[in-house]
């Protein structure tokens, strides 16, 4: 029992360490502070030429009552995790944001496992279409006028 508890604490600490190290790794491990804060990108709806994405990648699917119950449990589990991150004063804003994004990806992965193979195929196809549309929009914006 103690070993399991200890290993969970070590795994959590390692996860937090890697999440806190991720921003510095992405900047090439530079210890120098950035000269100015990075401006927030506008939401996809605010950017010209880019369709707004639905917040829920599973929108449009019809779930069975069993799937709905499983998905509800998944959402409740991750809601409590997100609330713990928000209330944690030891984490910086960047660390909190990274953890929230990670939880969002994990949550979507767990919900994806609940789907039927046909539903999973539908999600994959819509994601591929969205990536293609995003790539086309980026190329269109990059072209000189």
Beta strands, then each sheet from edge to edge (+ up, - down):
end
